[in-house]
Amino acid sequence: MGIAMRIHSGIAQVVRSRKGIVPGTIAVFLFIAPTAFSQTNLEQEVRELKEQNAALQQQLERQNESIDALARKVGELETNASKTGPVAEGKSGLNLNSVHLGLEGGLAFFNTGSSGFAPESEFRVDEARLFIEAPVWKEVYFYSEVDLATREEDSLALGLNELYLDFQDVSQWWHEDGQLNLRAGRLNIPFGEEYMKRNAIDNPLISHSVSDLWGVDPGIEIYGRLGKISYVVAVQNGNISGTRDFSGDKSVAGRVGYDPASWLHLSASAMRTGYESAPGDFLSAIWFGNTFFQAISTNATKFHATLVEGDATVRWATGRVSAFGGYGRYGDNNPAADDRRNIFYYGAEAVQELPWKKFYAAARFSEVLVANGLPLRGLGDAEYFSGDLTTALWRLSLGLDYRFSSQLVLKTEYSFERGNEADGGRRNREDFLGAEAAFSF
């Protein structure tokens, strides 16, 4: 509109005076030229700004791509750091490239009463265990435990504990982390919770409960977590015969955990050993009462046990208390007598940090009750392993720990153990005194 008005004004001046043609023409040029020049500069500046904006946009896109690549790299590093498998969780060790090695164990002094497992007082390597872990492919890991020495074995021969492939985050197939994982190989039997803190470095005491349920068995296992609920289910051979299985009936065990609050943990477990072959399998894979389930009568060719258990743990800043209770049913096919047994067992354990730093007190009471009796060795000598039957056995364990760190703990314990045998005899000479240095690296 400004340009048009200036042109119109210049033309008007020319029309009014012929003598003003040249001056009017000059005036019109002087009005039009700067305006046109200004418009040309504006258009050029707009084009330059558009070009600069396009260049900045390309640079921003390149920066975003670099940031995304860096974020993916950091995410991969965090994922690898968080999924180091069972060995590295809470433990130190030696890393050789991608292979992780660890060792833990306990050096101890034991003494028991005259009917106990160490009546002469003895120094011993209570346990020594080598851990090996390595990534195999993507989210697949190899894990193994090699027993160099265990309390349950008198010899120092090497033994295989766990060995499996761990397929983590199978649930990534439907874009969820941790909901489904799978293990295959030689695995802990996922029944109860005591087995998870049974090793010397994890156990606040030296002894275990009277029931002391645990075992290692070849099979396959799935596990995972759905919010506050965790689960694990395993199908395994069910016997202790090593690489062979003489019965097609498999063991099935599982546990469901619930964590309604950070200070409270609950779980329920169930398992069946399956019908095991007495002449072939000989013993079940599950350890109970410091021995195994086994055929009570020589007339039986098959035996089995079914178990259920509930566990609860309450934690506070300086300690915790845990309790468990369970029921079992034993049976075999003895044609000459009814060997069925009802088994009741329970226990409670408390751990408290003392006012003196690094000192902890621990106590546990546990008991097993079996009408008509079962082999229950407890802290007794070998005659109770598969011979004499026990109808009731209880243990009160009191301990004091000094924890240099999570990798070195000194422990002392005194345990009172009492029981009744099926033939009316008393078990009252098995009290236990022990001291142990538990370590991990």
TAUR-V609594 format. One record per residue. N is the residue number from 1. RES is the residue in three letters. PHI is phi in radians with two decimals (NA if undefined). D_CENTER is the distance of its C-alpha to the mean C-alpha in Angstrom with 1 decimal. Layout:
{{N;RES;PHI;D_CENTER} {N;RES;PHI;D_CENTER}}
//
This chain:
{{1;MET;NA;80.0} {2;GLY;-1.14;81.0} {3;ILE;-1.12;82.0} {4;ALA;-1.04;84.2} {5;MET;-1.13;86.0} {6;ARG;-1.15;86.8} {7;ILE;-1.06;88.2} {8;HIS;-1.05;90.3} {9;SER;-1.14;91.7} {10;GLY;-1.13;92.7} {11;ILE;-1.11;94.4} {12;ALA;-1.06;96.3} {13;GLN;-1.13;97.6} {14;VAL;-1.13;99.0} {15;VAL;-1.11;100.7} {16;ARG;-1.22;102.4} {17;SER;-2.58;104.0} {18;ARG;-1.15;104.9} {19;LYS;-1.18;105.4} {20;GLY;-1.83;101.7} {21;ILE;-1.13;100.4} {22;VAL;-1.16;99.2} {23;PRO;-1.04;97.9} {24;GLY;-1.20;96.3} {25;THR;-1.08;94.6} {26;ILE;-1.08;93.4} {27;ALA;-1.10;92.1} {28;VAL;-1.07;90.3} {29;PHE;-1.05;88.7} {30;LEU;-1.12;87.7} {31;PHE;-1.38;86.0} {32;ILE;-1.39;84.3} {33;ALA;-1.01;83.2} {34;PRO;-1.06;80.9} {35;THR;-1.17;79.4} {36;ALA;-1.12;78.7} {37;PHE;-1.06;77.5} {38;SER;-1.11;75.1} {39;GLN;-1.15;73.8} {40;THR;-1.10;73.3} {41;ASN;-1.08;71.3} {42;LEU;-1.10;69.2} {43;GLU;-1.10;68.3} {44;GLN;-1.12;67.5} {45;GLU;-1.10;65.2} {46;VAL;-1.08;63.4} {47;ARG;-1.07;62.9} {48;GLU;-1.14;61.6} {49;LEU;-1.10;59.3} {50;LYS;-1.10;58.0} {51;GLU;-1.12;57.5} {52;GLN;-1.10;55.7} {53;ASN;-1.11;53.4} {54;ALA;-1.09;52.6} {55;ALA;-1.13;51.8} {56;LEU;-1.12;49.6} {57;GLN;-1.12;47.8} {58;GLN;-1.12;47.1} {59;GLN;-1.10;45.9} {60;LEU;-1.12;43.6} {61;GLU;-1.12;42.2} {62;ARG;-1.11;41.6} {63;GLN;-1.11;39.8} {64;ASN;-1.10;37.6} {65;GLU;-1.10;36.7} {66;SER;-1.15;35.9} {67;ILE;-1.13;33.7} {68;ASP;-1.09;31.8} {69;ALA;-1.10;31.3} {70;LEU;-1.14;30.1} {71;ALA;-1.10;27.7} {72;ARG;-1.10;26.2} {73;LYS;-1.13;25.9} {74;VAL;-1.11;24.1} {75;GLY;-1.08;21.7} {76;GLU;-1.11;21.0} {77;LEU;-1.12;20.4} {78;GLU;-1.15;18.0} {79;THR;-1.12;16.1} {80;ASN;-1.11;15.9} {81;ALA;-1.22;14.9} {82;SER;-1.49;12.0} {83;LYS;-2.01;10.8} {84;THR;-1.58;10.9} {85;GLY;1.47;8.0} {86;PRO;-1.11;6.0} {87;VAL;-1.17;9.3} {88;ALA;-1.37;10.3} {89;GLU;-1.24;7.7} {90;GLY;1.32;10.1} {91;LYS;-2.24;12.2} {92;SER;-1.64;15.5} {93;GLY;2.80;17.2} {94;LEU;-2.02;19.9} {95;ASN;-1.80;20.0} {96;LEU;-1.97;22.8} {97;ASN;0.99;23.3} {98;SER;-1.73;20.1} {99;VAL;-1.65;19.1} {100;HIS;-1.90;16.7} {101;LEU;-2.04;17.6} {102;GLY;-2.53;16.4} {103;LEU;-2.49;17.8} {104;GLU;-2.53;17.2} {105;GLY;3.12;19.3} {106;GLY;-2.67;21.9} {107;LEU;-1.94;25.7} {108;ALA;-2.43;27.3} {109;PHE;-2.20;30.5} {110;PHE;-2.19;30.8} {111;ASN;-2.60;33.7} {112;THR;-2.26;34.2} {113;GLY;-1.15;37.3} {114;SER;-1.12;39.6} {115;SER;-1.77;37.6} {116;GLY;-1.56;34.2} {117;PHE;-1.42;32.3} {118;ALA;-2.42;33.6} {119;PRO;-1.27;37.1} {120;GLU;-1.75;38.6} {121;SER;1.12;36.2} {122;GLU;-2.64;34.2} {123;PHE;-1.57;32.3} {124;ARG;-2.78;29.5} {125;VAL;-1.42;26.5} {126;ASP;-1.16;24.0} {127;GLU;-2.79;21.2} {128;ALA;-2.65;20.6} {129;ARG;-2.47;17.8} {130;LEU;-1.77;17.8} {131;PHE;-1.87;14.8} {132;ILE;-2.29;15.9} {133;GLU;-2.51;14.3} {134;ALA;-2.76;16.4} {135;PRO;-1.23;16.8} {136;VAL;-1.88;19.1} {137;TRP;-2.88;20.3} {138;LYS;0.88;19.3} {139;GLU;-1.65;15.8} {140;VAL;-1.90;15.6} {141;TYR;-2.21;14.0} {142;PHE;-1.76;14.8} {143;TYR;-2.49;12.8} {144;SER;-2.64;14.5} {145;GLU;-2.12;14.9} {146;VAL;-1.99;18.6} {147;ASP;-1.43;19.8} {148;LEU;-1.52;22.9} {149;ALA;-2.79;23.5} {150;THR;-2.42;22.1} {151;ARG;-1.15;23.7} {152;GLU;-1.34;24.2} {153;GLU;-1.94;26.2} {154;ASP;-1.34;29.6} {155;SER;-1.58;29.9} {156;LEU;-1.88;28.3} {157;ALA;-1.24;28.1} {158;LEU;-1.11;25.2} {159;GLY;-2.45;22.7} {160;LEU;-1.59;19.9} {161;ASN;-1.70;16.6} {162;GLU;-1.46;13.9} {163;LEU;-2.77;15.2} {164;TYR;-2.74;14.2} {165;LEU;-1.74;14.6} {166;ASP;-1.95;11.8} {167;PHE;-1.64;13.7} {168;GLN;-1.51;11.9} {169;ASP;0.97;13.7} {170;VAL;-1.05;16.2} {171;SER;-1.18;17.1} {172;GLN;-1.12;18.8} {173;TRP;-1.03;21.7} {174;TRP;-1.99;22.4} {175;HIS;1.12;21.5} {176;GLU;-2.27;18.3} {177;ASP;-1.62;14.9} {178;GLY;1.34;11.6} {179;GLN;-1.28;13.7} {180;LEU;-2.49;13.5} {181;ASN;-2.31;11.6} {182;LEU;-2.42;12.8} {183;ARG;-2.22;12.4} {184;ALA;-2.45;15.5} {185;GLY;2.52;16.6} {186;ARG;-1.77;16.0} {187;LEU;-2.26;12.8} {188;ASN;-1.06;11.7} {189;ILE;-1.35;13.5} {190;PRO;-1.43;11.4} {191;PHE;-2.17;13.9} {192;GLY;1.20;13.9} {193;GLU;-2.29;11.6} {194;GLU;-1.11;13.4} {195;TYR;-1.09;12.0} {196;MET;-1.31;8.6} {197;LYS;-2.23;11.2} {198;ARG;-1.47;13.8} {199;ASN;-1.11;14.3} {200;ALA;-0.99;17.2} {201;ILE;-1.26;15.7} {202;ASP;-1.72;13.3} {203;ASN;-1.42;15.9} {204;PRO;-1.20;18.5} {205;LEU;-2.00;21.1} {206;ILE;-1.59;22.2} {207;SER;-1.41;22.7} {208;HIS;-2.05;20.4} {209;SER;-1.26;21.6} {210;VAL;-1.12;24.4} {211;SER;-1.21;22.5} {212;ASP;0.81;19.5} {213;LEU;-1.38;18.0} {214;TRP;-2.90;15.8} {215;GLY;3.09;16.5} {216;VAL;-2.24;15.9} {217;ASP;-2.70;17.8} {218;PRO;-1.15;18.6} {219;GLY;2.94;17.9} {220;ILE;-2.35;16.2} {221;GLU;-2.50;13.2} {222;ILE;-2.06;12.6} {223;TYR;-2.69;9.8} {224;GLY;3.04;9.9} {225;ARG;-2.49;11.0} {226;LEU;-2.19;14.7} {227;GLY;1.14;15.5} {228;LYS;-1.52;14.8} {229;ILE;-1.91;13.8} {230;SER;-2.07;10.6} {231;TYR;-2.61;11.2} {232;VAL;-2.68;10.6} {233;VAL;-2.41;13.8} {234;ALA;-2.36;14.9} {235;VAL;-2.01;18.5} {236;GLN;-2.41;19.3} {237;ASN;-1.09;22.5} {238;GLY;1.75;22.4} {239;ASN;-2.25;24.3} {240;ILE;-1.85;24.2} {241;SER;-1.35;26.9} {242;GLY;1.50;24.8} {243;THR;-1.52;25.8} {244;ARG;-1.93;28.1} {245;ASP;-2.34;27.9} {246;PHE;-1.73;31.2} {247;SER;-2.49;30.4} {248;GLY;-1.36;29.8} {249;ASP;-1.45;28.2} {250;LYS;-1.57;24.4} {251;SER;-1.43;21.7} {252;VAL;-2.25;19.7} {253;ALA;-2.47;16.8} {254;GLY;-2.83;14.6} {255;ARG;-2.51;13.1} {256;VAL;-2.08;13.6} {257;GLY;-1.93;12.3} {258;TYR;-2.43;14.6} {259;ASP;-2.10;14.6} {260;PRO;-1.21;18.3} {261;ALA;-2.62;18.4} {262;SER;-1.12;16.5} {263;TRP;-1.70;17.9} {264;LEU;-2.30;17.2} {265;HIS;-2.31;14.5} {266;LEU;-2.28;15.6} {267;SER;-2.70;14.6} {268;ALA;-2.33;16.7} {269;SER;-2.22;16.3} {270;ALA;-2.63;18.9} {271;MET;-2.80;19.8} {272;ARG;-2.27;22.9} {273;THR;-1.33;23.5} {274;GLY;1.40;26.2} {275;TYR;-1.41;29.7} {276;GLU;-1.67;29.5} {277;SER;-1.40;32.5} {278;ALA;-1.09;33.8} {279;PRO;-1.33;35.9} {280;GLY;-1.67;33.4} {281;ASP;-1.28;29.8} {282;PHE;1.22;31.1} {283;LEU;-2.27;27.8} {284;SER;-1.28;24.8} {285;ALA;-1.37;21.4} {286;ILE;-1.46;20.1} {287;TRP;-1.58;20.9} {288;PHE;-2.52;22.8} {289;GLY;1.19;25.0} {290;ASN;1.15;24.6} {291;THR;-2.69;26.0} {292;PHE;-2.14;25.4} {293;PHE;-1.17;27.0} {294;GLN;-2.74;30.2} {295;ALA;-1.15;33.7} {296;ILE;-1.27;35.7} {297;SER;-1.87;39.0} {298;THR;-1.24;40.3} {299;ASN;-1.36;41.9} {300;ALA;-1.44;38.6} {301;THR;-1.87;37.5} {302;LYS;-2.42;34.3} {303;PHE;-2.57;31.9} {304;HIS;-2.78;28.8} {305;ALA;-2.56;26.7} {306;THR;-2.18;25.1} {307;LEU;-2.38;22.7} {308;VAL;-2.36;21.4} {309;GLU;-2.68;19.6} {310;GLY;-2.09;18.9} {311;ASP;-2.27;16.7} {312;ALA;-2.54;17.3} {313;THR;-2.39;16.4} {314;VAL;-2.05;18.7} {315;ARG;-2.07;18.2} {316;TRP;-2.41;20.9} {317;ALA;-1.03;21.5} {318;THR;-2.04;22.3} {319;GLY;3.13;20.5} {320;ARG;-2.81;19.0} {321;VAL;-2.37;20.1} {322;SER;-2.23;18.2} {323;ALA;-2.52;20.0} {324;PHE;-2.56;19.7} {325;GLY;-2.67;22.4} {326;GLY;-2.62;22.9} {327;TYR;-2.33;25.6} {328;GLY;-2.34;26.2} {329;ARG;-2.30;29.1} {330;TYR;-1.83;30.2} {331;GLY;-2.76;33.1} {332;ASP;-2.53;34.9} {333;ASN;-1.81;38.1} {334;ASN;-1.03;40.5} {335;PRO;-1.31;43.9} {336;ALA;-1.62;45.6} {337;ALA;-2.78;43.6} {338;ASP;-1.57;40.9} {339;ASP;-1.68;37.8} {340;ARG;-1.13;35.6} {341;ARG;-2.37;33.6} {342;ASN;-1.72;32.0} {343;ILE;-2.08;29.2} {344;PHE;-2.13;28.1} {345;TYR;-2.61;25.5} {346;TYR;-2.82;24.1} {347;GLY;-3.03;22.9} {348;ALA;-2.53;22.3} {349;GLU;-2.42;21.0} {350;ALA;-2.26;21.9} {351;VAL;-2.30;21.1} {352;GLN;-2.43;23.4} {353;GLU;-1.24;24.2} {354;LEU;-1.57;28.0} {355;PRO;-1.01;30.6} {356;TRP;-1.41;30.8} {357;LYS;-0.98;28.2} {358;LYS;1.34;25.4} {359;PHE;-1.69;26.5} {360;TYR;-2.32;24.3} {361;ALA;-1.89;25.5} {362;ALA;-2.41;23.5} {363;ALA;-2.55;24.8} {364;ARG;-2.53;23.7} {365;PHE;-2.13;26.0} {366;SER;-2.58;25.3} {367;GLU;-2.71;27.6} {368;VAL;-2.19;28.1} {369;LEU;-2.19;31.3} {370;VAL;-2.42;32.7} {371;ALA;-1.10;36.2} {372;ASN;1.31;38.1} {373;GLY;1.59;35.4} {374;LEU;-2.46;32.6} {375;PRO;-1.13;31.8} {376;LEU;-2.33;29.7} {377;ARG;-1.34;29.7} {378;GLY;0.99;28.0} {379;LEU;-1.62;29.3} {380;GLY;-1.39;32.4} {381;ASP;-1.44;33.9} {382;ALA;-1.15;33.8} {383;GLU;-1.10;36.3} {384;TYR;-1.57;33.7} {385;PHE;-1.15;31.3} {386;SER;-2.49;33.3} {387;GLY;-1.93;36.7} {388;ASP;-1.03;37.5} {389;LEU;-1.68;36.1} {390;THR;-2.09;34.8} {391;THR;-1.68;35.2} {392;ALA;-2.65;33.5} {393;LEU;-2.63;31.4} {394;TRP;-2.21;30.1} {395;ARG;-2.53;28.7} {396;LEU;-2.03;28.8} {397;SER;-2.01;26.9} {398;LEU;-2.17;27.7} {399;GLY;-2.44;26.2} {400;LEU;-2.33;26.7} {401;ASP;-2.05;24.4} {402;TYR;-2.15;25.4} {403;ARG;-1.83;22.6} {404;PHE;-1.07;24.0} {405;SER;-2.89;20.8} {406;SER;-1.21;17.0} {407;GLN;-1.87;18.1} {408;LEU;-2.59;21.0} {409;VAL;-2.38;21.6} {410;LEU;-1.76;24.8} {411;LYS;-2.25;24.7} {412;THR;-2.26;27.6} {413;GLU;-2.70;27.7} {414;TYR;-2.24;30.4} {415;SER;-2.15;29.7} {416;PHE;-1.72;32.4} {417;GLU;-2.29;32.1} {418;ARG;-2.42;34.7} {419;GLY;-2.90;35.2} {420;ASN;-2.19;37.8} {421;GLU;-1.63;38.6} {422;ALA;-1.13;39.8} {423;ASP;-1.54;43.3} {424;GLY;1.71;43.6} {425;GLY;-1.25;42.6} {426;ARG;-1.91;40.7} {427;ARG;-1.93;37.7} {428;ASN;-2.45;38.3} {429;ARG;-2.26;38.3} {430;GLU;-2.20;34.6} {431;ASP;-0.94;33.7} {432;PHE;-2.19;31.3} {433;LEU;-2.16;31.6} {434;GLY;-2.58;29.1} {435;ALA;-2.43;28.3} {436;GLU;-2.64;25.4} {437;ALA;-1.87;24.4} {438;ALA;-1.74;20.7} {439;PHE;-2.45;19.7} {440;SER;-2.71;17.3} {441;PHE;-2.70;18.3}}
//
